[in-house]
Amino acid sequence: MRFELSSGPAIEPCTEADLVSHCQLGELPDDQLARARVILAAARQWVENRLQRQLITATWKLYLDSFAEEILRIKSKLPVSSVSTIKYYDTNDEQQTVSSALYQVDATSENQSVRIRPVSGQSWPSTYDRYNAVEITFVAGYGATRESVPLGIRHAILILAADWWTNREDVIIGTINSRIETGVEMCLQPFDWGFYA
């Protein structure tokens, strides 16, 4: 199983202006604003990986080697809003598309993995013996706007980005405090369901 980003989000959940305000930095020159954008993108990626979620709407592809189970599950990149297509390589090694009338999708909860299974009386087709024989394209994310991302998640991104802004290296000399990580975890805890069933 592997994921591939097909169409990325158009915006970041937090802007450089958010970081400037959060850190009370005042007006920054263009090169520092560019650095702030990089730090915010890295913090967002860390949070997405930590929660196994997609924050701003994006299109992903999930590749499987076969239809191994009757019920397929998307356990990462939640919340999933829709499944666009399911394609597979048939026994002649030619790519085909499964009609959406032949399967059903359960994506009713952002807290659970998405389930996909054939409708009653149908079964998944046989696939060619190859890597990535099945390709599921789906749309995930809380929405297309910054405001659609829960406030706690956006605040965690800002806390993490502020720490990375202040501490540009991986070693801090002269301090024993470690409350930043705890603050980030406290913000993310309500959205953390671990590995989804």
Secondary structure, 3 states (H helix, E strand, C coil): CEEEEEECCCCCCCCHHHHHHHHCCCCCCHHHHHHHHHHHHHHHHHHHHHHCECCECEEEEEEECCCCCCCEEECCCECEEEEEEEEEECCCCCEEECCHHHEEEECCCCCCCEEEEECCCCCCCCCCCCCCCEEEEEEECCECCHHHCCHHHHHHHHHHHHHHHHCCCCCCCCCCCCHHHHHHHHHHHHHCCCCCC
